[in-house]
């Protein structure tokens, strides 16, 4: 059911106090004789009516299924009326069922700025409509320099400027997609962008987008004031999707100030990243050098172990032979005995009597005490001096090729 009709020499708007023609509603509603009213779309006769909720509108005197304004639901009328009221409250001019040039389009509510510089068509689309139809109708508006906002009662994945509303008895809320920006600055020591730096720079900030809900009046005012724009959020921006909006939402209404703020933060991030490039490069070089040193040290350690085992393998048979001759029994040996500094312990008559090539750096005070009761065998004078440095002065250390050393 339409909210406008032709009569009294002009277009009568049921949503306006003076009906747009300077008369009161009571002058056309239930009066005799009837005021001649006609449909602006099909030209047929109409009469004024009031819904059970008190909403004023016009109805055809006879059913007109072919009229483009036929079939509007109560919620559709309520939504159009609320949009028109919000446009006027924002200081703009609202025209219902406004037609474009050559009737290329008909806007549910056409909002025009006081200076006439901007026009915004508001389309209350509560019936299902294919995304392709939404986009093609949006392009028709754009061709005549008219912006458009589609108002749906269910989520849509269309790229056309649109919102989803929740219509209640006393209010209409815009559930989305509306995005608000928060910038969080964390402790530099825990900033995820610079955890690899020993002395991180101040955190330039992290974008945190969240969904918000506004009343219809507030949202309409935002659009009229250009304080809300329809954009695809910057690459990399993430936002927690709301079930009321739908997971397909990629375009959002947000403030131009938020977009500028987000760009300023990203610029600060780029500048900070550029500053730390040299530090990261130096750290990487230091890591590579340290890695090389570790690899070299591991290689040297492996060579030392191999040389130790070679000396132990060479000396152990000789020591076993000597111990066997002295003890009169066949001894046995324990390789890499950690109690004797990883030397080879030679055991005869149930006790350790000799240790072959212990590691000098592993001789602690406790190990030195244990070694006092045994003879230590080493492969060279150099090794003897190294082992003796960790032992007691009375320790018996033997270099088999040169004889016993006190």
C-alpha positions as CSV (number, residue, x, y, z in Angstrom):
1,X,0.0,0.0,0.0
2,X,1.4,3.4,-1.0
3,X,2.1,6.3,1.3
4,X,1.5,8.9,-1.4
5,X,-1.4,9.9,-3.7
6,X,-2.3,12.5,-6.2
7,X,-4.9,15.1,-5.1
8,X,-5.7,18.6,-4.1
9,X,-3.4,19.8,-6.9
10,X,-0.3,18.0,-5.8
11,X,1.3,14.9,-4.4
12,X,-0.1,14.1,-1.0
13,X,2.4,12.5,1.4
14,X,0.8,10.6,4.3
15,X,4.0,10.7,6.3
16,X,4.1,14.6,6.6
17,X,2.1,16.6,9.1
18,X,0.7,18.9,6.4
19,X,0.6,16.1,3.8
20,X,3.0,18.2,1.7
21,X,0.2,20.3,0.3
22,X,-0.6,22.4,3.4
23,X,-3.7,20.5,4.6
24,X,-4.5,18.3,7.6
25,X,-5.1,14.5,7.3
26,X,-8.6,15.0,8.6
27,X,-9.4,17.0,5.5
28,X,-9.1,13.9,3.3
29,X,-9.8,11.0,5.8
30,X,-13.4,9.8,6.0
31,X,-14.9,13.1,4.7
32,X,-18.0,13.5,2.6
33,X,-18.0,14.3,-0.2
34,X,-14.8,12.3,-0.8
35,X,-11.7,14.1,-1.9
36,X,-10.6,12.8,-5.3
37,X,-7.4,10.9,-4.8
38,X,-5.5,8.9,-7.5
39,X,-2.5,6.5,-7.5
40,X,0.7,8.2,-8.7
41,X,1.8,4.9,-10.3
42,X,-1.3,3.6,-12.1
43,X,-3.7,6.6,-12.0
44,X,-6.6,4.7,-10.4
45,X,-8.7,6.1,-7.6
46,X,-7.7,5.7,-4.0
47,X,-8.8,6.6,-0.5
48,X,-7.1,7.4,2.8
49,X,-6.7,4.7,5.4
50,X,-5.2,4.2,8.9
51,X,-3.6,0.9,10.0
52,X,-4.3,-0.8,13.3
53,X,-0.9,0.6,14.5
54,X,-2.0,4.1,13.5
55,X,0.1,4.4,10.3
56,X,-1.5,6.5,7.6
57,X,-1.5,5.3,4.0
58,X,-3.6,5.1,0.8
59,X,-5.4,2.2,-0.7
60,X,-6.9,1.6,-4.2
61,X,-10.7,1.7,-4.3
62,X,-10.6,-1.5,-6.3
63,X,-7.9,-4.2,-6.5
64,X,-5.1,-3.3,-8.8
65,X,-2.8,-6.3,-9.0
66,X,-0.9,-4.8,-12.0
67,X,0.0,-1.6,-10.0
68,X,3.7,-1.5,-9.1
69,X,2.7,-0.2,-5.6
70,X,0.4,-3.1,-4.8
71,X,1.4,-5.7,-2.3
72,X,3.3,-3.6,0.2
73,X,3.2,-5.2,3.7
74,X,2.6,-3.3,6.9
75,X,6.3,-3.6,7.7
76,X,7.2,-2.2,4.3
77,X,5.0,0.8,4.9
78,X,6.3,1.2,8.5
79,X,9.9,1.1,7.2
80,X,9.4,3.6,4.5
81,X,7.7,6.0,6.9
82,X,10.5,5.6,9.4
83,X,13.1,6.3,6.8
84,X,11.3,9.4,5.6
85,X,11.0,10.7,9.2
86,X,14.7,10.0,9.8
87,X,15.7,11.8,6.6
88,X,13.7,14.9,7.6
89,X,15.0,14.7,11.2
90,X,18.6,14.9,9.7
91,X,17.6,18.1,8.0
92,X,17.2,16.7,4.5
93,X,14.2,16.6,2.1
94,X,12.4,13.3,1.9
95,X,10.1,12.4,-1.1
96,X,8.3,9.1,-1.1
97,X,7.8,7.0,-4.3
98,X,10.0,9.5,-6.1
99,X,10.4,8.8,-9.8
100,X,13.5,9.2,-11.9
101,X,13.9,10.6,-15.4
102,X,11.7,8.7,-17.9
103,X,10.6,6.6,-14.9
104,X,14.0,4.7,-15.0
105,X,13.6,4.1,-11.3
106,X,11.2,4.8,-8.5
107,X,12.7,5.2,-5.0
108,X,10.8,4.3,-1.9
109,X,12.3,7.4,-0.3
110,X,14.5,9.9,-2.1
111,X,16.5,12.0,0.3
112,X,17.9,15.3,-1.0
113,X,20.4,17.5,0.8
114,X,19.3,21.1,1.6
115,X,21.7,22.4,-1.1
116,X,20.6,19.8,-3.6
117,X,24.2,18.6,-4.1
118,X,23.4,15.0,-2.9
119,X,20.6,12.6,-3.5
120,X,20.3,9.3,-1.8
121,X,17.6,6.7,-2.7
122,X,16.5,4.5,0.2
123,X,15.0,1.2,-0.9
124,X,13.1,-0.8,1.6
125,X,13.5,-4.3,0.1
126,X,11.7,-6.8,2.4
127,X,10.9,-9.2,-0.4
128,X,13.6,-11.4,-1.6
129,X,15.6,-10.0,-4.5
130,X,18.5,-11.6,-6.5
131,X,21.9,-9.9,-6.0
132,X,22.1,-9.3,-9.8
133,X,18.8,-7.3,-9.7
134,X,20.1,-5.3,-6.7
135,X,23.3,-4.4,-8.5
136,X,21.6,-3.5,-11.8
137,X,19.1,-1.2,-10.1
138,X,22.0,0.3,-8.1
139,X,23.7,1.1,-11.4
140,X,20.6,2.7,-12.8
141,X,20.6,5.1,-9.8
142,X,24.3,5.8,-10.2
143,X,23.7,6.6,-13.9
144,X,21.5,9.6,-12.7
145,X,24.0,10.6,-10.0
146,X,21.9,9.2,-7.2
147,X,23.4,7.2,-4.3
148,X,21.4,4.3,-2.9
149,X,21.0,2.4,0.3
150,X,19.3,-0.9,0.3
151,X,17.4,-1.8,3.5
152,X,16.9,-5.6,3.9
153,X,15.4,-7.6,6.8
154,X,17.9,-10.5,6.2
155,X,21.6,-10.8,5.6
156,X,22.8,-10.4,2.0
157,X,26.1,-11.0,0.3
158,X,25.6,-8.3,-2.3
159,X,28.3,-5.7,-2.9
160,X,25.6,-3.0,-3.3
161,X,25.4,-0.6,-0.4
162,X,23.0,-2.2,2.0
163,X,22.0,-2.7,5.7
164,X,20.1,-5.3,7.6
165,X,17.4,-4.1,9.9
166,X,15.4,-5.5,12.8
167,X,11.8,-4.2,12.8
168,X,10.1,-4.2,16.2
169,X,6.8,-2.7,17.3
170,X,8.5,0.4,18.9
171,X,11.8,0.6,17.1
172,X,13.9,-0.2,14.1
173,X,17.6,-1.1,14.5
174,X,20.3,-1.4,11.9
175,X,22.0,-4.7,12.7
176,X,24.8,-4.3,10.2
177,X,27.1,-4.5,8.5
178,X,28.5,-1.7,10.6
179,X,32.1,-1.7,11.6
180,X,33.9,0.3,14.3
181,X,37.6,0.6,14.7
182,X,39.7,0.2,17.9
183,X,43.4,0.7,18.0
184,X,45.2,-1.3,20.6
185,X,48.8,-0.5,21.6
186,X,50.5,-3.3,23.6
187,X,53.6,-3.5,25.7
188,X,56.5,-3.4,23.3
189,X,58.0,-6.4,25.0
190,X,54.9,-8.5,24.1
191,X,54.1,-7.0,20.7
192,X,53.6,-9.8,18.2
193,X,55.2,-7.7,15.5
194,X,58.6,-7.3,17.2
195,X,59.0,-10.3,19.5
196,X,62.3,-11.2,17.7
197,X,64.0,-8.0,18.8
198,X,65.9,-7.8,22.1
199,X,64.9,-4.1,22.5
200,X,61.6,-3.7,20.6
201,X,60.4,-0.2,19.5
202,X,57.1,1.3,20.8
203,X,54.1,-0.6,19.4
204,X,52.6,1.4,16.5
205,X,49.2,-0.2,17.2
206,X,47.0,-3.0,16.0
207,X,43.7,-2.7,14.2
208,X,40.7,-4.2,15.9
209,X,37.4,-4.0,14.0
210,X,34.1,-4.9,15.7
211,X,30.5,-4.9,14.6
212,X,28.1,-2.3,16.1
213,X,24.3,-1.7,16.0
214,X,22.5,1.7,15.6
215,X,19.0,2.9,15.6
216,X,17.6,3.6,12.1
217,X,17.5,7.4,12.8
218,X,21.2,7.5,13.8
219,X,22.3,5.5,10.8
220,X,20.3,7.6,8.3
221,X,21.8,10.7,9.8
222,X,25.3,9.2,9.5
223,X,24.7,8.6,5.8
224,X,23.3,12.1,5.2
225,X,26.3,13.6,7.0
226,X,28.8,11.4,5.0
227,X,29.8,10.1,8.4
228,X,29.2,6.5,7.2
229,X,30.5,5.2,3.9
230,X,30.2,1.9,2.1
231,X,33.7,0.4,1.7
232,X,35.6,-2.9,1.5
233,X,37.8,-2.9,4.5
234,X,41.6,-2.7,3.9
235,X,43.5,-5.9,3.0
236,X,44.5,-7.7,6.2
237,X,41.8,-6.1,8.3
238,X,39.8,-8.7,10.2
239,X,36.4,-8.4,11.9
240,X,34.4,-10.9,13.9
241,X,31.4,-11.7,11.8
242,X,28.0,-11.4,13.5
243,X,25.3,-14.0,12.8
244,X,22.9,-11.2,12.1
245,X,25.1,-9.9,9.3
246,X,26.1,-13.2,7.7
247,X,29.5,-14.8,7.0
248,X,29.4,-13.5,3.4
249,X,29.7,-9.9,4.4
250,X,32.8,-8.3,2.8
251,X,31.7,-4.7,2.4
252,X,30.9,-2.6,5.5
253,X,29.5,0.8,6.5
254,X,32.1,2.6,8.6
255,X,33.3,6.1,9.3
256,X,35.8,7.8,7.0
257,X,37.6,8.9,10.1
258,X,38.1,5.2,11.0
259,X,39.6,4.6,7.6
260,X,42.0,7.5,8.0
261,X,42.9,6.3,11.5
262,X,43.6,2.8,10.2
263,X,45.7,4.1,7.4
264,X,47.7,6.2,9.8
265,X,48.4,3.2,12.0
266,X,49.4,1.1,9.0
267,X,51.8,3.9,7.9
268,X,53.3,4.0,11.4
269,X,53.7,0.2,11.2
270,X,55.5,0.6,7.8
271,X,57.7,3.3,9.2
272,X,58.6,1.3,12.3
273,X,59.2,-1.8,10.2
274,X,61.6,0.1,8.0
275,X,63.5,1.3,11.0
276,X,64.0,-2.2,12.4
277,X,65.1,-3.7,9.1
278,X,68.7,-2.9,9.9
279,X,68.4,-4.3,13.4
280,X,66.8,-7.5,12.1
281,X,69.5,-7.8,9.5
282,X,72.2,-7.4,12.2
283,X,70.4,-9.9,14.4
284,X,70.2,-12.4,11.6
285,X,73.9,-12.0,10.9
286,X,74.6,-12.5,14.6
287,X,72.5,-15.6,14.6
288,X,74.3,-17.0,11.6
289,X,77.7,-16.3,13.2
290,X,76.5,-17.9,16.4
291,X,75.2,-20.9,14.5
292,X,78.5,-21.3,12.7
293,X,80.4,-21.1,16.0
294,X,78.1,-23.7,17.5
295,X,78.7,-25.9,14.5
296,X,82.4,-25.4,14.7
297,X,82.5,-26.1,18.4
298,X,80.4,-29.2,17.9
299,X,82.9,-30.3,15.2
300,X,85.8,-29.6,17.5
301,X,84.1,-31.5,20.4
302,X,83.5,-34.5,18.1
303,X,87.2,-34.5,17.1
304,X,88.2,-34.3,20.8
305,X,86.0,-37.2,21.7
306,X,87.2,-39.2,18.7
307,X,90.9,-38.4,19.7
308,X,90.1,-39.4,23.4
309,X,88.5,-42.7,22.4
310,X,91.5,-43.3,20.1
311,X,93.9,-42.8,23.0
312,X,91.9,-44.9,25.3
313,X,91.6,-47.7,22.7
314,X,95.4,-47.6,22.2
315,X,96.3,-47.5,25.9
316,X,93.7,-49.8,27.5
317,X,95.1,-53.1,26.3
318,X,98.6,-52.1,27.5
319,X,97.2,-51.1,31.0
320,X,95.2,-54.3,31.2
321,X,98.3,-56.2,30.5
322,X,100.3,-54.4,33.2
323,X,97.5,-54.8,35.8
324,X,97.2,-58.5,35.0
325,X,100.9,-59.0,35.6
326,X,100.8,-57.0,38.9
327,X,97.5,-58.5,40.2
328,X,98.0,-62.0,39.0
329,X,94.4,-62.1,37.7
330,X,92.6,-61.1,34.5
331,X,91.1,-57.6,35.0
332,X,88.1,-56.2,33.1
333,X,87.4,-52.6,32.1
334,X,84.5,-50.1,32.2
335,X,84.6,-47.6,29.3
336,X,83.5,-44.0,29.8
337,X,83.1,-44.2,33.6
338,X,81.5,-40.9,34.7
339,X,82.7,-41.5,38.3
340,X,86.2,-41.3,37.0
341,X,85.9,-38.3,34.6
342,X,84.8,-40.5,31.6
343,X,88.1,-42.4,31.7
344,X,88.3,-46.2,31.2
345,X,88.3,-47.8,34.6
346,X,90.3,-51.0,34.9
347,X,89.0,-53.3,37.6
348,X,90.9,-56.2,39.3
349,X,90.0,-58.1,42.4
350,X,86.7,-56.2,42.6
351,X,88.1,-52.7,42.7
352,X,89.3,-50.0,40.3
353,X,93.0,-50.0,40.2
354,X,93.7,-47.9,37.1
355,X,91.9,-45.2,35.0
356,X,92.9,-44.6,31.4
357,X,92.8,-41.1,29.9
358,X,90.2,-39.3,32.1
359,X,88.9,-36.0,30.7
360,X,90.8,-33.2,32.6
361,X,87.9,-30.8,32.5
362,X,85.6,-33.3,34.2
363,X,87.9,-33.8,37.2
364,X,86.1,-32.3,40.2
365,X,87.2,-32.3,43.8
366,X,85.2,-35.5,44.4
367,X,86.6,-37.2,41.4
368,X,90.1,-36.1,42.4
369,X,89.5,-37.8,45.8
370,X,88.5,-41.1,44.1
371,X,91.5,-41.0,41.7
372,X,94.0,-40.9,44.6
373,X,93.5,-44.6,45.2
374,X,94.2,-45.6,41.5
375,X,96.9,-45.1,38.9
376,X,96.0,-42.8,36.1
377,X,97.4,-43.6,32.6
378,X,97.6,-40.9,29.9
379,X,98.9,-40.8,26.4
380,X,101.3,-37.9,26.5
381,X,103.2,-35.4,28.7
382,X,100.8,-32.7,27.6
383,X,97.8,-34.8,28.7
384,X,99.6,-35.6,31.9
385,X,100.0,-31.9,32.8
386,X,96.3,-31.2,32.0
387,X,95.1,-34.1,34.2
388,X,97.5,-33.2,37.0
389,X,96.1,-29.7,37.1
390,X,92.8,-31.1,38.4
391,X,94.2,-33.8,40.7
392,X,95.9,-33.8,44.1
393,X,99.7,-33.3,44.0
394,X,100.3,-36.8,45.2
395,X,98.3,-38.3,42.4
396,X,100.2,-41.1,40.5
397,X,100.0,-40.4,36.7
398,X,101.8,-42.6,34.2
399,X,102.7,-42.0,30.6
400,X,103.5,-45.6,29.4
401,X,105.9,-44.5,26.8
402,X,108.0,-42.5,29.2
403,X,107.5,-44.4,32.4
404,X,105.8,-43.6,35.7
405,X,105.3,-40.0,36.9
406,X,104.9,-39.2,40.5
